[in-house]
């Protein structure tokens, strides 16, 4: 990707602030030539469920068979190897145990994940999916999520995208599932489809700001600075000021400043960096951004004042602050 001279210089400077992956999304056919994305990694979005990871979705039958209850009790207690043996034996029993499926497949898949065997987990989740959605299969959407999770972790984005093509998205689909599908499509350069899917994430949900952050970087790669800034504002103003969403909000504020800096809108960039308050995990990155803005504005006394502040507060910054 050919970068503009100012962008190359900015990356040399801003690489001191945060890791930036220069090789971002390629512009779409109608993108502005020469645009390059300051692609800054987002904090990891929250997983569903939150730790402890053990997933219990109940049973498909009002009175599950005893063998299933024993295995699931072991699974929920963290005795994963015992649960694995009990579920494997129960599923292999002849004649088949009535009421064991699809529950047994699902919990065996979850158990395989817990003991570090994702390859063994996937066939069980596929059996759950093949059983179809319905009141007798409360595990269907979660099995799709687990298949998406595993393949996304392996960077098998084509396999993740194929889930969208084959099964689509419904109101019952977990938000994490929608997010994984959308980001997989972006990785495959299906930009419009990926962005449209990420736009369906619920505003009040934990994945909304992460989706907006992804779309912002896409817009900037396509040379649309204003659209990128709008999406970053969405990420900043999204509800949920805790955990991963809080980290994402502060990262979005930082990236907003970087985008404005790269657009040579230095006064606006300074305002954006100022929004990173003393309690922000990106506070010192913002102070360094302000210093470089003042350098571009040729206000060297102010630039030096901010660099001195960084040096005094964070000795580790001394080497590049003096460079």
C-alpha positions in Angstrom: 0.0 0.0 0.0 1.5 3.3 -1.0 1.3 5.8 1.8 1.3 9.6 1.5 4.5 11.2 2.7 2.7 12.9 5.6 1.3 9.6 6.6 4.7 7.9 6.5 6.0 10.6 8.8 3.0 10.3 11.1 3.5 6.6 11.4 7.1 7.1 12.4 5.9 9.4 15.1 2.8 7.6 16.2 4.5 4.2 16.3 6.0 5.6 19.5 2.5 6.0 20.9 0.6 2.8 20.0 1.2 -0.3 17.8 -0.1 0.5 14.3 -0.7 -2.1 11.6 0.1 -0.3 8.3 -1.2 -3.2 6.2 -4.9 -2.5 6.8 -7.9 -3.1 4.6 -7.4 -2.5 0.9 -9.6 0.3 -0.4 -12.8 -0.6 -2.2 -13.3 0.1 -5.9 -14.8 3.5 -5.2 -12.3 4.5 -2.5 -10.3 7.6 -2.6 -6.8 6.7 -4.1 -3.9 7.0 -1.7 -5.9 6.8 1.6 -4.3 4.7 4.3 -5.7 3.6 7.6 -4.0 4.3 10.9 -5.2 0.9 12.0 -4.9 0.6 15.8 -5.8 -2.6 17.4 -8.9 -2.5 19.6 -8.9 -4.1 23.0 -10.3 -7.6 22.9 -14.2 -7.5 23.0 -15.8 -9.4 25.9 -16.6 -13.1 25.5 -19.9 -14.7 26.1 -20.2 -16.0 28.7 -17.8 -14.1 31.0 -15.5 -16.1 33.2 -16.0 -18.7 34.6 -16.5 -19.9 31.0 -18.6 -23.0 31.8 -21.7 -22.8 29.8 -24.9 -24.3 31.1 -28.0 -23.9 29.0 -30.2 -26.4 30.8 -31.7 -29.4 29.2 -33.9 -30.0 26.2 -36.2 -32.4 28.1 -38.0 -31.7 31.4 -36.6 -34.9 32.8 -33.2 -35.6 31.3 -31.7 -39.1 31.6 -29.6 -39.9 34.6 -26.4 -40.4 32.6 -26.7 -36.9 31.1 -27.3 -35.3 34.5 -24.3 -37.0 36.0 -22.0 -35.9 33.2 -23.3 -32.3 33.2 -22.9 -32.1 37.0 -19.2 -33.2 36.5 -18.8 -30.6 33.8 -20.3 -27.8 35.8 -18.1 -28.7 38.8 -15.0 -28.4 36.6 -14.3 -32.1 36.4 -14.0 -31.9 32.7 -12.1 -35.2 32.1 -14.7 -37.1 34.0 -17.5 -35.3 32.1 -15.7 -36.2 28.9 -15.6 -39.9 29.7 -19.2 -40.0 31.0 -20.6 -38.2 27.9 -18.6 -40.2 25.5 -19.7 -43.5 27.0 -23.4 -42.4 27.2 -23.4 -41.3 23.5 -21.8 -44.6 22.4 -24.3 -46.7 24.4 -26.4 -49.2 22.5 -29.3 -49.0 22.3 -29.2 -45.2 22.3 -30.2 -43.5 25.5 -33.5 -41.7 25.0 -33.4 -38.0 25.6 -29.6 -37.8 25.5 -29.3 -35.8 22.2 -28.7 -33.0 21.3 -27.8 -32.2 24.9 -25.0 -34.8 25.0 -23.4 -33.5 21.8 -23.4 -29.9 23.0 -22.0 -30.6 26.5 -19.4 -33.0 25.0 -18.4 -30.2 22.6 -18.1 -27.7 25.5 -16.1 -30.2 27.5 -13.7 -30.8 24.6 -13.1 -27.0 24.5 -12.4 -27.0 28.2 -9.7 -29.7 27.9 -8.1 -28.0 24.9 -9.4 -30.2 22.1 -11.3 -27.8 19.7 -10.8 -30.2 16.8 -12.8 -32.8 18.8 -15.4 -30.2 19.8 -16.4 -29.1 16.4 -18.0 -32.4 15.1 -20.3 -32.4 18.2 -21.4 -28.8 17.6 -22.1 -29.6 14.0 -24.4 -32.4 15.1 -26.2 -29.9 17.3 -26.6 -27.5 14.3 -27.7 -30.3 12.0 -30.4 -31.2 14.4 -32.0 -27.9 13.6 -33.4 -25.0 15.5 -36.5 -25.6 17.7 -37.9 -25.9 21.2 -36.2 -29.3 21.5 -32.8 -27.8 20.7 -32.0 -24.9 22.9 -28.3 -25.3 22.0 -28.6 -24.4 18.3 -27.5 -20.8 18.3 -24.8 -21.4 20.9 -23.4 -24.2 18.9 -23.1 -21.8 15.9 -21.3 -19.3 18.1 -18.8 -22.0 19.3 -18.1 -23.0 15.7 -17.6 -19.3 14.8 -15.3 -18.8 17.9 -13.0 -21.7 17.1 -12.7 -20.8 13.4 -12.2 -17.1 14.1 -9.4 -18.0 16.6 -7.8 -20.1 13.9 -8.2 -17.2 11.4 -10.3 -19.4 9.2 -12.4 -16.4 8.2 -13.9 -18.2 5.2 -15.3 -20.9 7.5 -16.8 -18.2 9.7 -18.3 -16.3 6.8 -19.8 -19.6 5.4 -21.9 -19.7 8.6 -23.6 -16.4 7.6 -24.2 -17.7 4.1 -25.7 -21.0 5.2 -27.5 -20.0 8.4 -27.9 -16.3 8.5 -28.5 -14.2 11.6 -31.7 -14.1 13.6 -33.0 -12.3 16.7 -31.8 -15.3 18.8 -28.2 -15.0 17.5 -25.8 -14.0 20.3 -24.2 -10.6 19.7 -20.8 -12.1 19.8 -21.8 -14.3 16.9 -22.8 -11.3 14.8 -19.6 -9.5 15.7 -17.5 -12.5 14.7 -19.3 -12.9 11.4 -19.0 -9.2 10.6 -15.2 -9.0 11.3 -14.6 -12.2 9.4 -16.3 -10.7 6.3 -14.2 -7.6 6.7 -11.1 -9.8 6.8 -12.2 -11.4 3.5 -12.6 -7.9 2.0 -16.4 -8.2 1.8 -16.5 -4.7 3.3 -20.1 -3.7 2.7 -21.5 -7.0 3.9 -19.3 -6.9 7.0 -20.1 -3.3 7.8 -23.8 -3.9 7.3 -23.7 -6.8 9.7 -21.8 -4.9 12.4 -24.3 -2.1 12.1 -27.0 -4.6 13.3 -25.3 -4.9 16.7 -27.6 -3.7 19.5 -26.7 -0.2 20.7 -26.9 -1.2 24.3 -25.0 -4.4 23.8 -21.3 -4.9 24.7 -20.3 -5.4 21.0 -21.7 -2.3 19.5 -18.7 0.0 20.2 -16.3 -2.7 18.9 -18.3 -2.9 15.7 -18.3 0.9 15.2 -14.5 0.9 15.8 -14.0 -1.7 13.0 -16.3 0.3 10.6 -14.4 3.5 11.4 -11.1 1.9 10.3 -12.7 0.7 7.2 -14.0 4.2 6.3 -10.6 5.7 6.9 -9.0 3.0 4.7 -11.4 4.1 2.0 -10.4 7.8 2.4 -13.6 8.9 4.1 -12.2 10.8 7.1 -15.6 12.3 8.2 -17.4 8.9 8.1 -14.5 7.4 10.2 -14.8 10.2 12.7 -18.6 9.7 13.0 -18.1 6.0 13.7 -15.4 6.7 16.3 -17.9 9.1 18.0 -20.4 6.3 18.1 -17.9 4.1 19.8 -17.0 6.8 22.3 -20.6 7.6 23.1 -21.8 4.0 23.4 -23.2 2.9 26.8 -21.4 0.5 29.1 -18.4 2.4 30.7 -16.9 -0.7 32.2 -14.4 -3.4 31.3 -13.6 -3.9 27.6 -16.1 -1.2 26.5 -14.3 1.4 28.7 -10.9 0.4 27.2 -12.4 0.6 23.7 -13.8 4.1 24.4 -10.5 5.4 25.4 -8.8 3.8 22.4 -11.4 5.3 20.1 -10.6 8.8 21.6 -6.9 8.2 20.9 -7.6 7.0 17.3 -9.9 10.0 16.7 -6.9 12.2 17.6 -4.6 10.2 15.2 -7.1 10.5 12.4 -7.4 14.3 12.8 -3.6 14.5 13.1 -3.2 12.6 9.9 -5.7 15.0 8.2 -3.5 17.9 9.4 -6.4 19.2 11.6 -4.0 19.8 14.4 -6.2 22.0 16.6 -9.0 19.5 16.5 -6.6 16.7 17.2 -5.4 18.5 20.3 -9.0 18.7 21.6 -9.4 15.0 20.9 -6.2 14.2 22.8 -7.2 16.4 25.7 -10.3 14.3 26.1 -8.0 11.5 27.4 -8.2 12.5 31.0 -5.7 11.6 33.8 -7.6 8.4 34.6 -7.6 7.2 31.1 -5.2 4.3 30.2 -4.4 6.3 27.1 -3.6 9.5 29.0 0.1 9.6 28.3 -0.3 8.6 24.7 -2.7 11.6 24.4 -0.1 13.9 26.0 2.5 12.8 23.4 0.0 13.3 20.6 -0.6 16.9 21.9 3.2 17.5 21.8 3.5 16.4 18.2 0.6 18.5 17.2 2.3 21.6 18.7 5.4 20.6 16.8 3.4 20.6 13.5 1.9 24.0 14.6 5.5 25.2 15.2 4.6 26.1 18.8 7.9 24.6 20.1 7.8 25.9 23.7 4.4 24.2 24.3 5.6 21.0 22.6 8.7 20.9 24.8 6.5 21.5 27.9 4.4 18.5 27.1 7.4 16.4 26.3 9.0 17.5 29.6 5.8 16.5 31.4 6.1 13.0 29.9 9.8 12.7 30.8 9.2 13.8 34.4 6.2 11.5 34.9 7.4 8.5 33.0 11.1 8.0 32.8 10.7 5.2 30.3 9.5 7.7 27.8 12.8 9.7 28.0 14.6 8.0 25.1 12.1 8.9 22.4 10.8 12.1 23.9 14.3 13.5 23.4 14.8 12.0 20.0 
